[in-house]
Amino acid sequence: MALDIKAVNLSIIKMPLKHPFTTHLGSVTEREGIIVEVEDSNGFIGYGEGVAFSSPWYTEETVQTSYHMLKDFLVPLLKKKGISHPDGAIALFSSVRRNHMAKAALETALWDLQAKKEGIPLSKLIGGTMEAIPAGVVVGNPNLPEALKQIEGYLEQGFKRVKVKISPEDDYQYISGIRKQFPDLPLMADANSAYSLKDVNRLKALDEYGLLMIEQPLGFDDIVDHAKLQAQIETPICLDESIVTFDDARKAVELGSCKVINIKIGRVGGIGEAKRIHDYCVSKGIPVWAGGMIEFGISRAHNIALASLPGFTIPGDISGSDRYWEQDIIEPEIKVHNGMIKVPESPGIGFELNRERLKEVTVFEDRFEF
């Protein structure tokens, strides 16, 4: 029996970040996103979030292309064919190539709806086992003295792991400065594809600092050169942008391209594919962690549910609502207590939309009746 869907609402929202988020690819000062609401005839509403950025610096998708895919392809497919359970979304959307963030925006709303219909937390519906998850944090400040001050503040708040952004211009000096002040800090470095195989010696030099991992040092779509690099350095390589499907993860593990995988729900096309990758990595002894996308509260709530799965043994990029926003769009807002985030026990994602706040930050909305 198909999910009895009555309507789908799409809201494009825009909010300024409290502080700029900077990588070598650029700086983000304002965040756009798409909030998806799927209503059924019994009054349940499932929430999803499209996490593409305004411009295609992280992936080829943008807010506008995601909206186009949702409006003109994905929502009509759902209306025409329907599905009986969210795990059917992968097959339903298979006629549309890539566009994973658009797919995930709708698919995650379907998972939230299903959990609410069954009266259970989303974490339990997908097989989560943790009651609370450890919170990691990203420091995107290239200024070392300021970054050190930020790290100190985050450690005082109890965060369990810090990730910093690096590039060939300042990697050794930057990591060295952090290690000097925080010798025992669980530290990882994200390179966002800033290196090539010519930089092997630079990356080897970071081995002495005992990093948890170096994330995506080479090309954003590469798994072959990463295997060559991993064979030459001790620091575990974590793949992020290279892993957009289950098969990408399988091939990367088989090639020895990485020792860790970052799973982002939006990047891989939804919770169903994220769970498949998780299950495979668990079977192969590959640790996984939940990546962040400078999200609003809806996506962050889905990340909490995902990170409750047993294979997520490394603290993810999941922090409190106040990390980026003066006020989030959900209630209650997500809080970090002593470095941990409680996994909600109420049905679905465990958070509701703050309708007043959503209205304040919405720049465009659309409704599709079924």
Secondary structure as the mmCIF struct_conf table of DSSP 4:
data_model
#
loop_
_struct_conf.conf_type_id
_struct_conf.id
_struct_conf.beg_label_comp_id
_struct_conf.beg_label_asym_id
_struct_conf.beg_label_seq_id
_struct_conf.end_label_comp_id
_struct_conf.end_label_asym_id
_struct_conf.end_label_seq_id
STRN STRN1 ILE A 5 THR A 23
TURN_TY1_P TURN_TY1_P1 HIS A 24 LEU A 25
STRN STRN2 GLY A 26 ASP A 40
TURN_TY1_P TURN_TY1_P2 SER A 41 ASN A 42
BEND BEND1 GLY A 43 GLY A 43
STRN STRN3 ILE A 45 GLY A 50
STRN STRN4 PHE A 53 PHE A 53
BEND BEND2 SER A 54 SER A 55
TURN_TY1_P TURN_TY1_P3 PRO A 56 TRP A 57
BEND BEND3 TYR A 58 GLU A 60
STRN STRN5 THR A 62 THR A 62
HELX_RH_AL_P HELX_RH_AL_P1 VAL A 63 MET A 69
HELX_RH_PI_P HELX_RH_PI_P1 LEU A 70 LEU A 74
HELX_RH_AL_P HELX_RH_AL_P2 VAL A 75 LYS A 81
BEND BEND4 SER A 84 HIS A 85
HELX_RH_3T_P HELX_RH_3T_P1 PRO A 86 GLY A 88
HELX_RH_AL_P HELX_RH_AL_P3 ALA A 89 LEU A 92
HELX_RH_3T_P HELX_RH_3T_P2 PHE A 93 SER A 95
BEND BEND5 VAL A 96 VAL A 96
BEND BEND6 ARG A 98 ARG A 98
HELX_RH_AL_P HELX_RH_AL_P4 HIS A 100 GLU A 118
TURN_TY1_P TURN_TY1_P4 GLY A 119 GLY A 119
BEND BEND7 ILE A 120 ILE A 120
STRN STRN6 PRO A 121 PRO A 121
HELX_RH_AL_P HELX_RH_AL_P5 LEU A 122 LEU A 125
TURN_TY1_P TURN_TY1_P5 ILE A 126 GLY A 127
BEND BEND8 GLU A 131 GLU A 131
STRN STRN7 ALA A 132 PRO A 134
STRN STRN8 ALA A 135 ALA A 135
STRN STRN9 GLY A 136 VAL A 139
HELX_RH_AL_P HELX_RH_AL_P6 LEU A 144 GLU A 156
TURN_TY1_P TURN_TY1_P6 GLN A 157 GLY A 158
BEND BEND9 LYS A 160 LYS A 160
STRN STRN10 ARG A 161 LYS A 165
TURN_TY1_P TURN_TY1_P7 PRO A 168 ASP A 170
HELX_RH_AL_P HELX_RH_AL_P7 ASP A 171 GLN A 181
TURN_TY1_P TURN_TY1_P8 PRO A 183 ASP A 184
STRN STRN11 LEU A 187 ASP A 190
TURN_TY1_P TURN_TY1_P9 ASN A 192 SER A 193
HELX_RH_3T_P HELX_RH_3T_P3 LEU A 197 ASP A 199
HELX_RH_AL_P HELX_RH_AL_P8 VAL A 200 ALA A 205
HELX_RH_3T_P HELX_RH_3T_P4 LEU A 206 TYR A 209
BEND BEND10 LEU A 212 LEU A 212
STRN STRN12 ILE A 214 GLU A 215
BEND BEND11 LEU A 218 LEU A 218
TURN_TY1_P TURN_TY1_P10 PHE A 220 ASP A 221
BEND BEND12 ILE A 223 ILE A 223
HELX_RH_AL_P HELX_RH_AL_P9 VAL A 224 GLN A 230
TURN_TY1_P TURN_TY1_P11 ALA A 231 GLN A 232
BEND BEND13 GLU A 234 THR A 235
HELX_LH_PP_P HELX_LH_PP_P1 PRO A 236 PRO A 236
STRN STRN13 ILE A 237 LEU A 239
BEND BEND14 ASP A 240 ASP A 240
TURN_TY1_P TURN_TY1_P12 GLU A 241 SER A 242
BEND BEND15 THR A 245 THR A 245
HELX_RH_AL_P HELX_RH_AL_P10 PHE A 246 LEU A 255
TURN_TY1_P TURN_TY1_P13 GLY A 256 GLY A 256
BEND BEND16 LYS A 259 LYS A 259
STRN STRN14 VAL A 260 ILE A 263
HELX_RH_AL_P HELX_RH_AL_P11 ILE A 265 VAL A 268
TURN_TY1_P TURN_TY1_P14 GLY A 269 GLY A 269
BEND BEND17 GLY A 270 GLY A 270
HELX_RH_AL_P HELX_RH_AL_P12 ILE A 271 LYS A 284
TURN_TY1_P TURN_TY1_P15 GLY A 285 GLY A 285
STRN STRN15 VAL A 288 ALA A 290
BEND BEND18 ILE A 294 ILE A 294
HELX_RH_AL_P HELX_RH_AL_P13 GLY A 297 ALA A 307
TURN_TY1_P TURN_TY1_P16 SER A 308 SER A 308
BEND BEND19 LEU A 309 LEU A 309
TURN_TY1_P TURN_TY1_P17 PRO A 310 GLY A 311
STRN STRN16 PHE A 312 PHE A 312
BEND BEND20 ILE A 314 ILE A 314
STRN STRN17 GLY A 316 GLY A 316
BEND BEND21 ASP A 317 ASP A 317
HELX_RH_3T_P HELX_RH_3T_P5 SER A 321 ARG A 323
TURN_TY1_P TURN_TY1_P18 TYR A 324 TYR A 324
BEND BEND22 GLU A 326 GLN A 327
BEND BEND23 ILE A 329 ILE A 329
STRN STRN18 ILE A 330 GLU A 331
BEND BEND24 PRO A 332 PRO A 332
HELX_LH_PP_P HELX_LH_PP_P2 GLU A 333 ILE A 334
STRN STRN19 HIS A 337 HIS A 337
TURN_TY1_P TURN_TY1_P19 ASN A 338 GLY A 339
STRN STRN20 MET A 340 LYS A 342
HELX_LH_PP_P HELX_LH_PP_P3 VAL A 343 PRO A 344
BEND BEND25 SER A 346 PRO A 347
STRN STRN21 GLY A 348 GLY A 348
TURN_TY1_P TURN_TY1_P20 ILE A 349 ILE A 349
BEND BEND26 GLY A 350 GLY A 350
STRN STRN22 GLU A 352 LEU A 353
HELX_RH_AL_P HELX_RH_AL_P14 ARG A 355 VAL A 361
STRN STRN23 THR A 362 GLU A 369
#
